[in-house]
Amino acid sequence: MPIVSGVFLIWAVWIGVGIGSAMAGEEEGKKVFEEKNCIRCHSLGEEKGKMAQLGGPLDGIGSKRETAWLKSYLLDPKSQIPDAKMPKQTLTDKELEDLVAYLLNLK
């Protein structure tokens, strides 16, 4: 196998693994979103929680915020928005990673 083909194959496998990992995190993050009943205080597309006026829409959040900001906000909302109404979230490291992956996908 020529060197260029070998390098391309390694690159293609690396990209495939990265995409698969991201997609898995997003899928798991959607489950966390549902299990934690986040929609209760938010809206997403046509779906709207009973208290959506408090948390507001999450449509496009992935285009508005970055990973570090979302992580910090989810764990301690007032650290990013002093008058935030959202309570601190109790999440495992894995849940936090997955939920952020899901939210970043909402563009």
Phi and psi in radians as a Rosetta constraint file:
Dihedral C 1 N 2 CA 2 C 2 CIRCULARHARMONIC -1.082 0.35
Dihedral N 2 CA 2 C 2 N 3 CIRCULARHARMONIC 2.714 0.35
Dihedral C 2 N 3 CA 3 C 3 CIRCULARHARMONIC -1.035 0.35
Dihedral N 3 CA 3 C 3 N 4 CIRCULARHARMONIC -0.752 0.35
Dihedral C 3 N 4 CA 4 C 4 CIRCULARHARMONIC -1.059 0.35
Dihedral N 4 CA 4 C 4 N 5 CIRCULARHARMONIC -0.757 0.35
Dihedral C 4 N 5 CA 5 C 5 CIRCULARHARMONIC -1.125 0.35
Dihedral N 5 CA 5 C 5 N 6 CIRCULARHARMONIC -0.710 0.35
Dihedral C 5 N 6 CA 6 C 6 CIRCULARHARMONIC -1.097 0.35
Dihedral N 6 CA 6 C 6 N 7 CIRCULARHARMONIC -0.750 0.35
Dihedral C 6 N 7 CA 7 C 7 CIRCULARHARMONIC -1.126 0.35
Dihedral N 7 CA 7 C 7 N 8 CIRCULARHARMONIC -0.749 0.35
Dihedral C 7 N 8 CA 8 C 8 CIRCULARHARMONIC -1.079 0.35
Dihedral N 8 CA 8 C 8 N 9 CIRCULARHARMONIC -0.736 0.35
Dihedral C 8 N 9 CA 9 C 9 CIRCULARHARMONIC -1.088 0.35
Dihedral N 9 CA 9 C 9 N 10 CIRCULARHARMONIC -0.790 0.35
Dihedral C 9 N 10 CA 10 C 10 CIRCULARHARMONIC -1.080 0.35
Dihedral N 10 CA 10 C 10 N 11 CIRCULARHARMONIC -0.768 0.35
Dihedral C 10 N 11 CA 11 C 11 CIRCULARHARMONIC -1.073 0.35
Dihedral N 11 CA 11 C 11 N 12 CIRCULARHARMONIC -0.786 0.35
Dihedral C 11 N 12 CA 12 C 12 CIRCULARHARMONIC -1.098 0.35
Dihedral N 12 CA 12 C 12 N 13 CIRCULARHARMONIC -0.713 0.35
Dihedral C 12 N 13 CA 13 C 13 CIRCULARHARMONIC -1.164 0.35
Dihedral N 13 CA 13 C 13 N 14 CIRCULARHARMONIC -0.759 0.35
Dihedral C 13 N 14 CA 14 C 14 CIRCULARHARMONIC -1.062 0.35
Dihedral N 14 CA 14 C 14 N 15 CIRCULARHARMONIC -0.801 0.35
Dihedral C 14 N 15 CA 15 C 15 CIRCULARHARMONIC -1.095 0.35
Dihedral N 15 CA 15 C 15 N 16 CIRCULARHARMONIC -0.767 0.35
Dihedral C 15 N 16 CA 16 C 16 CIRCULARHARMONIC -1.055 0.35
Dihedral N 16 CA 16 C 16 N 17 CIRCULARHARMONIC -0.746 0.35
Dihedral C 16 N 17 CA 17 C 17 CIRCULARHARMONIC -1.133 0.35
Dihedral N 17 CA 17 C 17 N 18 CIRCULARHARMONIC -0.750 0.35
Dihedral C 17 N 18 CA 18 C 18 CIRCULARHARMONIC -1.091 0.35
Dihedral N 18 CA 18 C 18 N 19 CIRCULARHARMONIC -0.760 0.35
Dihedral C 18 N 19 CA 19 C 19 CIRCULARHARMONIC -1.148 0.35
Dihedral N 19 CA 19 C 19 N 20 CIRCULARHARMONIC -0.756 0.35
Dihedral C 19 N 20 CA 20 C 20 CIRCULARHARMONIC -1.057 0.35
Dihedral N 20 CA 20 C 20 N 21 CIRCULARHARMONIC -0.720 0.35
Dihedral C 20 N 21 CA 21 C 21 CIRCULARHARMONIC -1.141 0.35
Dihedral N 21 CA 21 C 21 N 22 CIRCULARHARMONIC -0.757 0.35
Dihedral C 21 N 22 CA 22 C 22 CIRCULARHARMONIC -1.107 0.35
Dihedral N 22 CA 22 C 22 N 23 CIRCULARHARMONIC -0.757 0.35
Dihedral C 22 N 23 CA 23 C 23 CIRCULARHARMONIC -1.133 0.35
Dihedral N 23 CA 23 C 23 N 24 CIRCULARHARMONIC -0.676 0.35
Dihedral C 23 N 24 CA 24 C 24 CIRCULARHARMONIC -1.102 0.35
Dihedral N 24 CA 24 C 24 N 25 CIRCULARHARMONIC -0.756 0.35
Dihedral C 24 N 25 CA 25 C 25 CIRCULARHARMONIC -1.075 0.35
Dihedral N 25 CA 25 C 25 N 26 CIRCULARHARMONIC -0.689 0.35
Dihedral C 25 N 26 CA 26 C 26 CIRCULARHARMONIC -1.142 0.35
Dihedral N 26 CA 26 C 26 N 27 CIRCULARHARMONIC -0.763 0.35
Dihedral C 26 N 27 CA 27 C 27 CIRCULARHARMONIC -1.109 0.35
Dihedral N 27 CA 27 C 27 N 28 CIRCULARHARMONIC -0.774 0.35
Dihedral C 27 N 28 CA 28 C 28 CIRCULARHARMONIC -1.159 0.35
Dihedral N 28 CA 28 C 28 N 29 CIRCULARHARMONIC -0.647 0.35
Dihedral C 28 N 29 CA 29 C 29 CIRCULARHARMONIC -1.111 0.35
Dihedral N 29 CA 29 C 29 N 30 CIRCULARHARMONIC -0.637 0.35
Dihedral C 29 N 30 CA 30 C 30 CIRCULARHARMONIC -1.106 0.35
Dihedral N 30 CA 30 C 30 N 31 CIRCULARHARMONIC -0.671 0.35
Dihedral C 30 N 31 CA 31 C 31 CIRCULARHARMONIC -1.116 0.35
Dihedral N 31 CA 31 C 31 N 32 CIRCULARHARMONIC -0.747 0.35
Dihedral C 31 N 32 CA 32 C 32 CIRCULARHARMONIC -1.075 0.35
Dihedral N 32 CA 32 C 32 N 33 CIRCULARHARMONIC -0.781 0.35
Dihedral C 32 N 33 CA 33 C 33 CIRCULARHARMONIC -0.967 0.35
Dihedral N 33 CA 33 C 33 N 34 CIRCULARHARMONIC -0.768 0.35
Dihedral C 33 N 34 CA 34 C 34 CIRCULARHARMONIC -1.263 0.35
Dihedral N 34 CA 34 C 34 N 35 CIRCULARHARMONIC -0.761 0.35
Dihedral C 34 N 35 CA 35 C 35 CIRCULARHARMONIC -1.132 0.35
Dihedral N 35 CA 35 C 35 N 36 CIRCULARHARMONIC -0.642 0.35
Dihedral C 35 N 36 CA 36 C 36 CIRCULARHARMONIC -1.458 0.35
Dihedral N 36 CA 36 C 36 N 37 CIRCULARHARMONIC -0.014 0.35
Dihedral C 36 N 37 CA 37 C 37 CIRCULARHARMONIC 0.975 0.35
Dihedral N 37 CA 37 C 37 N 38 CIRCULARHARMONIC 0.754 0.35
Dihedral C 37 N 38 CA 38 C 38 CIRCULARHARMONIC -1.063 0.35
Dihedral N 38 CA 38 C 38 N 39 CIRCULARHARMONIC -0.530 0.35
Dihedral C 38 N 39 CA 39 C 39 CIRCULARHARMONIC -1.120 0.35
Dihedral N 39 CA 39 C 39 N 40 CIRCULARHARMONIC -0.332 0.35
Dihedral C 39 N 40 CA 40 C 40 CIRCULARHARMONIC -0.933 0.35
Dihedral N 40 CA 40 C 40 N 41 CIRCULARHARMONIC -0.710 0.35
Dihedral C 40 N 41 CA 41 C 41 CIRCULARHARMONIC -1.924 0.35
Dihedral N 41 CA 41 C 41 N 42 CIRCULARHARMONIC 0.189 0.35
Dihedral C 41 N 42 CA 42 C 42 CIRCULARHARMONIC -2.392 0.35
Dihedral N 42 CA 42 C 42 N 43 CIRCULARHARMONIC 2.975 0.35
Dihedral C 42 N 43 CA 43 C 43 CIRCULARHARMONIC -2.163 0.35
Dihedral N 43 CA 43 C 43 N 44 CIRCULARHARMONIC 2.695 0.35
Dihedral C 43 N 44 CA 44 C 44 CIRCULARHARMONIC -2.627 0.35
Dihedral N 44 CA 44 C 44 N 45 CIRCULARHARMONIC 1.880 0.35
Dihedral C 44 N 45 CA 45 C 45 CIRCULARHARMONIC 1.110 0.35
Dihedral N 45 CA 45 C 45 N 46 CIRCULARHARMONIC -2.239 0.35
Dihedral C 45 N 46 CA 46 C 46 CIRCULARHARMONIC -1.463 0.35
Dihedral N 46 CA 46 C 46 N 47 CIRCULARHARMONIC -0.234 0.35
Dihedral C 46 N 47 CA 47 C 47 CIRCULARHARMONIC -1.437 0.35
Dihedral N 47 CA 47 C 47 N 48 CIRCULARHARMONIC 2.321 0.35
Dihedral C 47 N 48 CA 48 C 48 CIRCULARHARMONIC -2.459 0.35
Dihedral N 48 CA 48 C 48 N 49 CIRCULARHARMONIC 2.217 0.35
Dihedral C 48 N 49 CA 49 C 49 CIRCULARHARMONIC -1.359 0.35
Dihedral N 49 CA 49 C 49 N 50 CIRCULARHARMONIC 2.873 0.35
Dihedral C 49 N 50 CA 50 C 50 CIRCULARHARMONIC -1.035 0.35
Dihedral N 50 CA 50 C 50 N 51 CIRCULARHARMONIC -0.544 0.35
Dihedral C 50 N 51 CA 51 C 51 CIRCULARHARMONIC -2.008 0.35
Dihedral N 51 CA 51 C 51 N 52 CIRCULARHARMONIC 0.590 0.35
Dihedral C 51 N 52 CA 52 C 52 CIRCULARHARMONIC -1.042 0.35
Dihedral N 52 CA 52 C 52 N 53 CIRCULARHARMONIC -0.440 0.35
Dihedral C 52 N 53 CA 53 C 53 CIRCULARHARMONIC -1.142 0.35
Dihedral N 53 CA 53 C 53 N 54 CIRCULARHARMONIC -0.406 0.35
Dihedral C 53 N 54 CA 54 C 54 CIRCULARHARMONIC -1.318 0.35
Dihedral N 54 CA 54 C 54 N 55 CIRCULARHARMONIC -0.865 0.35
Dihedral C 54 N 55 CA 55 C 55 CIRCULARHARMONIC -1.636 0.35
Dihedral N 55 CA 55 C 55 N 56 CIRCULARHARMONIC -0.441 0.35
Dihedral C 55 N 56 CA 56 C 56 CIRCULARHARMONIC 1.388 0.35
Dihedral N 56 CA 56 C 56 N 57 CIRCULARHARMONIC -3.099 0.35
Dihedral C 56 N 57 CA 57 C 57 CIRCULARHARMONIC -1.336 0.35
Dihedral N 57 CA 57 C 57 N 58 CIRCULARHARMONIC 2.557 0.35
Dihedral C 57 N 58 CA 58 C 58 CIRCULARHARMONIC -1.878 0.35
Dihedral N 58 CA 58 C 58 N 59 CIRCULARHARMONIC 0.038 0.35
Dihedral C 58 N 59 CA 59 C 59 CIRCULARHARMONIC -1.008 0.35
Dihedral N 59 CA 59 C 59 N 60 CIRCULARHARMONIC 2.258 0.35
Dihedral C 59 N 60 CA 60 C 60 CIRCULARHARMONIC 1.342 0.35
Dihedral N 60 CA 60 C 60 N 61 CIRCULARHARMONIC 0.122 0.35
Dihedral C 60 N 61 CA 61 C 61 CIRCULARHARMONIC -1.027 0.35
Dihedral N 61 CA 61 C 61 N 62 CIRCULARHARMONIC -0.555 0.35
Dihedral C 61 N 62 CA 62 C 62 CIRCULARHARMONIC -1.164 0.35
Dihedral N 62 CA 62 C 62 N 63 CIRCULARHARMONIC -0.344 0.35
Dihedral C 62 N 63 CA 63 C 63 CIRCULARHARMONIC -1.620 0.35
Dihedral N 63 CA 63 C 63 N 64 CIRCULARHARMONIC -0.213 0.35
Dihedral C 63 N 64 CA 64 C 64 CIRCULARHARMONIC -1.812 0.35
Dihedral N 64 CA 64 C 64 N 65 CIRCULARHARMONIC -0.454 0.35
Dihedral C 64 N 65 CA 65 C 65 CIRCULARHARMONIC -2.224 0.35
Dihedral N 65 CA 65 C 65 N 66 CIRCULARHARMONIC 2.780 0.35
Dihedral C 65 N 66 CA 66 C 66 CIRCULARHARMONIC -1.887 0.35
Dihedral N 66 CA 66 C 66 N 67 CIRCULARHARMONIC 2.920 0.35
Dihedral C 66 N 67 CA 67 C 67 CIRCULARHARMONIC -0.911 0.35
Dihedral N 67 CA 67 C 67 N 68 CIRCULARHARMONIC -0.949 0.35
Dihedral C 67 N 68 CA 68 C 68 CIRCULARHARMONIC -1.064 0.35
Dihedral N 68 CA 68 C 68 N 69 CIRCULARHARMONIC -0.729 0.35
Dihedral C 68 N 69 CA 69 C 69 CIRCULARHARMONIC -1.088 0.35
Dihedral N 69 CA 69 C 69 N 70 CIRCULARHARMONIC -0.827 0.35
Dihedral C 69 N 70 CA 70 C 70 CIRCULARHARMONIC -1.071 0.35
Dihedral N 70 CA 70 C 70 N 71 CIRCULARHARMONIC -0.766 0.35
Dihedral C 70 N 71 CA 71 C 71 CIRCULARHARMONIC -1.054 0.35
Dihedral N 71 CA 71 C 71 N 72 CIRCULARHARMONIC -0.832 0.35
Dihedral C 71 N 72 CA 72 C 72 CIRCULARHARMONIC -1.092 0.35
Dihedral N 72 CA 72 C 72 N 73 CIRCULARHARMONIC -0.772 0.35
Dihedral C 72 N 73 CA 73 C 73 CIRCULARHARMONIC -1.109 0.35
Dihedral N 73 CA 73 C 73 N 74 CIRCULARHARMONIC -0.782 0.35
Dihedral C 73 N 74 CA 74 C 74 CIRCULARHARMONIC -1.101 0.35
Dihedral N 74 CA 74 C 74 N 75 CIRCULARHARMONIC -0.678 0.35
Dihedral C 74 N 75 CA 75 C 75 CIRCULARHARMONIC -1.374 0.35
Dihedral N 75 CA 75 C 75 N 76 CIRCULARHARMONIC -0.549 0.35
Dihedral C 75 N 76 CA 76 C 76 CIRCULARHARMONIC -2.679 0.35
Dihedral N 76 CA 76 C 76 N 77 CIRCULARHARMONIC 1.441 0.35
Dihedral C 76 N 77 CA 77 C 77 CIRCULARHARMONIC -0.902 0.35
Dihedral N 77 CA 77 C 77 N 78 CIRCULARHARMONIC -0.671 0.35
Dihedral C 77 N 78 CA 78 C 78 CIRCULARHARMONIC -1.179 0.35
Dihedral N 78 CA 78 C 78 N 79 CIRCULARHARMONIC -0.268 0.35
Dihedral C 78 N 79 CA 79 C 79 CIRCULARHARMONIC -1.208 0.35
Dihedral N 79 CA 79 C 79 N 80 CIRCULARHARMONIC -0.400 0.35
Dihedral C 79 N 80 CA 80 C 80 CIRCULARHARMONIC -1.900 0.35
Dihedral N 80 CA 80 C 80 N 81 CIRCULARHARMONIC -0.636 0.35
Dihedral C 80 N 81 CA 81 C 81 CIRCULARHARMONIC -2.311 0.35
Dihedral N 81 CA 81 C 81 N 82 CIRCULARHARMONIC 1.733 0.35
Dihedral C 81 N 82 CA 82 C 82 CIRCULARHARMONIC -0.909 0.35
Dihedral N 82 CA 82 C 82 N 83 CIRCULARHARMONIC -0.557 0.35
Dihedral C 82 N 83 CA 83 C 83 CIRCULARHARMONIC -1.759 0.35
Dihedral N 83 CA 83 C 83 N 84 CIRCULARHARMONIC 0.392 0.35
Dihedral C 83 N 84 CA 84 C 84 CIRCULARHARMONIC -1.045 0.35
Dihedral N 84 CA 84 C 84 N 85 CIRCULARHARMONIC 2.474 0.35
Dihedral C 84 N 85 CA 85 C 85 CIRCULARHARMONIC -1.659 0.35
Dihedral N 85 CA 85 C 85 N 86 CIRCULARHARMONIC -0.257 0.35
Dihedral C 85 N 86 CA 86 C 86 CIRCULARHARMONIC -1.213 0.35
Dihedral N 86 CA 86 C 86 N 87 CIRCULARHARMONIC 2.334 0.35
Dihedral C 86 N 87 CA 87 C 87 CIRCULARHARMONIC -1.342 0.35
Dihedral N 87 CA 87 C 87 N 88 CIRCULARHARMONIC 2.771 0.35
Dihedral C 87 N 88 CA 88 C 88 CIRCULARHARMONIC -1.025 0.35
Dihedral N 88 CA 88 C 88 N 89 CIRCULARHARMONIC 2.479 0.35
Dihedral C 88 N 89 CA 89 C 89 CIRCULARHARMONIC -1.744 0.35
Dihedral N 89 CA 89 C 89 N 90 CIRCULARHARMONIC 2.436 0.35
Dihedral C 89 N 90 CA 90 C 90 CIRCULARHARMONIC -1.724 0.35
Dihedral N 90 CA 90 C 90 N 91 CIRCULARHARMONIC 1.855 0.35
Dihedral C 90 N 91 CA 91 C 91 CIRCULARHARMONIC -2.344 0.35
Dihedral N 91 CA 91 C 91 N 92 CIRCULARHARMONIC 2.537 0.35
Dihedral C 91 N 92 CA 92 C 92 CIRCULARHARMONIC -1.270 0.35
Dihedral N 92 CA 92 C 92 N 93 CIRCULARHARMONIC 2.897 0.35
Dihedral C 92 N 93 CA 93 C 93 CIRCULARHARMONIC -1.004 0.35
Dihedral N 93 CA 93 C 93 N 94 CIRCULARHARMONIC -0.722 0.35
Dihedral C 93 N 94 CA 94 C 94 CIRCULARHARMONIC -1.155 0.35
Dihedral N 94 CA 94 C 94 N 95 CIRCULARHARMONIC -0.780 0.35
Dihedral C 94 N 95 CA 95 C 95 CIRCULARHARMONIC -1.056 0.35
Dihedral N 95 CA 95 C 95 N 96 CIRCULARHARMONIC -0.733 0.35
Dihedral C 95 N 96 CA 96 C 96 CIRCULARHARMONIC -1.096 0.35
Dihedral N 96 CA 96 C 96 N 97 CIRCULARHARMONIC -0.842 0.35
Dihedral C 96 N 97 CA 97 C 97 CIRCULARHARMONIC -1.021 0.35
Dihedral N 97 CA 97 C 97 N 98 CIRCULARHARMONIC -0.818 0.35
Dihedral C 97 N 98 CA 98 C 98 CIRCULARHARMONIC -1.178 0.35
Dihedral N 98 CA 98 C 98 N 99 CIRCULARHARMONIC -0.749 0.35
Dihedral C 98 N 99 CA 99 C 99 CIRCULARHARMONIC -1.107 0.35
Dihedral N 99 CA 99 C 99 N 100 CIRCULARHARMONIC -0.738 0.35
Dihedral C 99 N 100 CA 100 C 100 CIRCULARHARMONIC -1.123 0.35
Dihedral N 100 CA 100 C 100 N 101 CIRCULARHARMONIC -0.711 0.35
Dihedral C 100 N 101 CA 101 C 101 CIRCULARHARMONIC -1.028 0.35
Dihedral N 101 CA 101 C 101 N 102 CIRCULARHARMONIC -0.746 0.35
Dihedral C 101 N 102 CA 102 C 102 CIRCULARHARMONIC -1.112 0.35
Dihedral N 102 CA 102 C 102 N 103 CIRCULARHARMONIC -0.846 0.35
Dihedral C 102 N 103 CA 103 C 103 CIRCULARHARMONIC -1.100 0.35
Dihedral N 103 CA 103 C 103 N 104 CIRCULARHARMONIC -0.678 0.35
Dihedral C 103 N 104 CA 104 C 104 CIRCULARHARMONIC -1.148 0.35
Dihedral N 104 CA 104 C 104 N 105 CIRCULARHARMONIC -0.409 0.35
Dihedral C 104 N 105 CA 105 C 105 CIRCULARHARMONIC -1.381 0.35
Dihedral N 105 CA 105 C 105 N 106 CIRCULARHARMONIC -0.238 0.35
Dihedral C 105 N 106 CA 106 C 106 CIRCULARHARMONIC -1.446 0.35
Dihedral N 106 CA 106 C 106 N 107 CIRCULARHARMONIC 1.518 0.35
